[in-house]
Amino acid sequence: MSAEENGEGTPAAAVVRPPRRRGPMGGGPMGGMGMPGEKAKDLKGSGKRLVGLLRPQRARLVGMVLLGVLSVAAAVLGPKILGNGTNVIFEGLMGRMIAKQLPAGVDPRTVSVDQVIASLRARGEGQVADLLAGMHNVHIGQGVDFRRLLMILLLVLGIYVVSAVFGWLQFRLTIRMVQTTARQLRSDVESKLGRLPLSYFDRQPRGELLSRVTNDIDNVAQTMQQTFSQLITSVLTVIGVLVMMFTISWELSLVALVTVPLALAIAGAIAKRSRPQFVAQWTHTGELNAHIEEMFTGHALVTVFGRQRQAAKVFAERNGKLYDASFKAQAISGIIQPALGFIANLNYLIIAVVGGLKVASGTLTLGDVQAFIQYSRQFSQPITQIAAMANLLQSGVASAERVFELLDADEQSPDPIPAAKLAQPVKGRVEFEHVAFQYDPEKPLIRDLSLVAEPGHTIAIVGPTGAGKTTLVNLVMRFYEVNGGRISLDGVDTRTLTRDELRSQMGMVLQDTWMYEGTIAENIAYGVDGATREQVVAAATATHVDRFVRTLPQGYDTKIDDEGGSLSAGEKQLLTIARAFLVDPTILILDEATSSVDTRTEVLVQKGMAALREGRTSFVIAHRLSTIRDADLILVMEHGDIVEQGTHAELLEAHGAYARLYESQFASAAVEES
């Protein structure tokens, strides 16, 4: 597999994982992990930054606001016009009722409204006279003007249709804007993952990282889609309704406004209590996903070692924490809507009583009071909706904060500008000059390492676990940066090259195989764009992959998943070797590349490896010393230092650390056979 395809943060076979931390389930990255705290660091700042993501969508944002204004304007006109319809009915009924009360023989058309009002006041019925005086279109004896009423109803219907159309267009534009923003956010995260150093992934459980990339971004998009358009519409509705209310009665408008501070205070108090629970909810979601991913990946080992109960116990604990946080977040925030609903009903009651008194006094018409009551409902409803959206907004902002933490993580050092170029053809001479490196500043691993790998030579690296063997090749690939000294390729400091330039010269095969969902041919050709079937088959034949692929029902077109499907561990390892063979790299790195194949297959693979290493600089990490006897140089490492170096024969004659390792392996083999 080409190292060029395997930058930091990109899942590939060449990614080397550090020793895993131990936890309650034994080994694994979940053990003893440090998860984010349950309290948001800067929820307000994250909210502003989330809104800032919409800046590239300014045109759509303006269009959405304009459509919202048109939709709301049409919607708020409806009750006022509909109130005129109520007045038409009421005035018609009053005109008919007055006509019936006139003395016999009196023609209603000869009696004016002013005469009736004066007559009512003379009889001491001043309240009824005030009610009649407040009406403007009473025609005694005519009854309800149904033609005028029909025109009003058709006008209201048309206004509501226009409002609905504008609202639909606004929602459609909102969906496009939000989904475009979410797509860009995913692209930003994907790009960020490629710029993160390998050390970041060492510290992050995969399930937790996947939760941020998938669940949290989806939650952000869902929150924006559900709340953003509604939030703008609600604000515009409050403004529009308030204007219409003041045009009807400023006294009733003040009554309606009295409840707003109370509603906002209640909503703010409840939201403040629910905010930490929403942060905890998404934190525990990441923890649970990390555990599930780990247990699913290691299902066979969990079963073999009888750890199902403990796995289930950890799952139950984390699932319980997620349940508690989710329940508290929803239960606390759920109080907002009924509380504000009670305030709205109280406001409705006050307006109905005061409005009724104003109709009786003739200062307002019945239609105006009806319209005002509708407006009071429209006024309180968006406020209630805004408060009810607090739980969604807090949930979305909490997820956004987790995504922003990923986007703000420290990146690997940028490539130099201008970057150095390797002379062509690349020879493959690698030199370590007084290299120092440590994962932990307090625990130096490699102190002062110097060596030269000549072009075409095979450098074998052996030593006990933790000696620094894999770290050495990771430094060659620049998965980590050296803390001192330098590493050069053909005399050029690798830090002056771009990572792509450096890794395009390298191929790597690891002990841990990596497949992706696709055909066997596609997996072999992963590192070479446009590789032909003939090239794939040639690489497979050279590495003895062809022999078992031919036995599969669909041959090279057999589909496998990221776990390798029905292939054995040895067959998957052979596929990764064929992948590296096809890349034809200048420098080859083999990290226990034959550890998963049987002895007979290993002999065949060694022949393929010999052909692959021909003319290339190779670094071979091996525990089976029998596989590196023909290496040009063998390095024996202990605690980050090279304690011995030489050929196989020279090191055996020295009777040092290598000789002890070699003898212990063959002694073990002899005991097993006996």
ABEGO torsion letter per residue (X at the ends): XBAAABBBGBBBAABBBBBBBBBAAEBEAABGBBBBBABBABAAAAAAAAAAAAAAAAAAAAAAAAAAAAAAAAAAAAAAAAAAAAAAAAAAAAAAAAAAABBBGBBAAABBAAAAAAAAAAAGBAAAAAAAAABAABBBGAEBBAAAAAAAAAAAAAAAAAAAAAAAAAAAAAAAAAAAAAAAAAAAAAAAAAABBAAAAAABBAAAAAAAAAAAAAAAAAAAAAAAAAAAAAAAAAAAAAAAAAAABAAAAAAAAAAAAAAAAAAAAAAAAAAAAAAAAAAAAAAAAAAAAAAAAAAAAAAAAGAAAAAAAAAAAAAAAAAAAAAAAAAAAAAAAAAAAAAAAAAAAAAAAAAAAAAAAGABBAAAAAAAAAAAAAAAAAAAAAAAAAAAAAAAAAAAAAAAAAAABBBBBBBBOBBBBBBOBBAGBBBBBGBBBBABAABBABABBBBBBBBGBBBBBBEBBGAGAAAAAAAAAGABBBABEBBBBGGBBAAABBAAAAAAABBBBBABBBBBBEBAAAAAAAABBGBBAAAAAAAAAAAGAAAAAAABAAEAABBBBAAGEABBAAAAAAAAAAAAAAAGBABBBBBGAAAABBAAAAAAAAAAAAAAABGBBBBBBBABAAAAAABABBBBBBGGBBABBEBAAAAAAAGBAAAAAAAAAAAAAAAAAX
